[in-house]
Amino acid sequence: KQKIEVFEPETQQPLDLTLMIDSSLSEVNQLGFEADAASRFVQKLVRPGDRLALFEFSDVVTQLAPFSSDVPMLQSALRRIIPGDGTALYDAVYLGAQKLGQNPAGRRRVIVLVTDAGETTSRADFETARRAALRADALLYTIVVRAVKSEGGRNTAGEHAVETIADSTGGAVFFPKGSGELSEMFNRIDRELRTQYRLGYYPVPRPPAGAYRNVEVRVNCECKIRSRKAYFSGGHID
């Protein structure tokens, strides 16, 4: 057991967010719907003090817009997404986390991934991507757009991978039944980001800097909670 030192709402803490849009050929029929839903998400989510950076990924990850609060500029960048070959899923998580980690501390860090969960061309592997998200103190939210509905034609291994990374960081994975539900999935992410709490403690015994630690949060009620499952010591612990 650990003594809780901090328990407070995070609704007013500014956001740094990387929005990663899958632009691989397997997603080409969904790109228009994804861009429109993402545009509405950006308009609703980004408040004064928040910053969002936009990326597309196919065989490589390309930054379309730097961290900014300029909603019209970010929406314009969404219209520049171009389909490409391959799907660098793990690279998208890894590079999104790297970009967030370069920003100043004291802000909530979030990766939002819109993808069919395929993985074909990444240089980073699953564990490298997962640990990068944890080191950046970033929540991973993933919207899995299934172009193929039957399990036999889907990349279920990729779906399991993003579910595992999201669970480790305290984020979540959403599976819209069709393109018409994309906006609702983005709205759910927005609601979650505005209704979170920070729970903090000083580990006893204190681990060496950079140590990998598991953490479990238990509550004495019938509530369902979601929280980070691991962290690297040396930074703040949420």
Secondary structure, DSSP 8 states (H G I E B T S, - for coil): ---EEEEEE-TTS-EEEEEEEE-BGGGGGGHHHHHHHHHHHHHHH--TT-EEEEEEESSSEEEEEEEE--HHHHHHHHTT---BSS--HHHHHHHHHHHHHTS-SSSEEEEEEEE----SS-SS-HHHHHHHHHHTTEEEEEEE--SS-SGGGS-HHHHHHHHHHHHHHT-EEE--SSGGGHHHHHHHHHHHHTS-EEEEE--SS---TT-EEE-----SSS-------EEETTS---
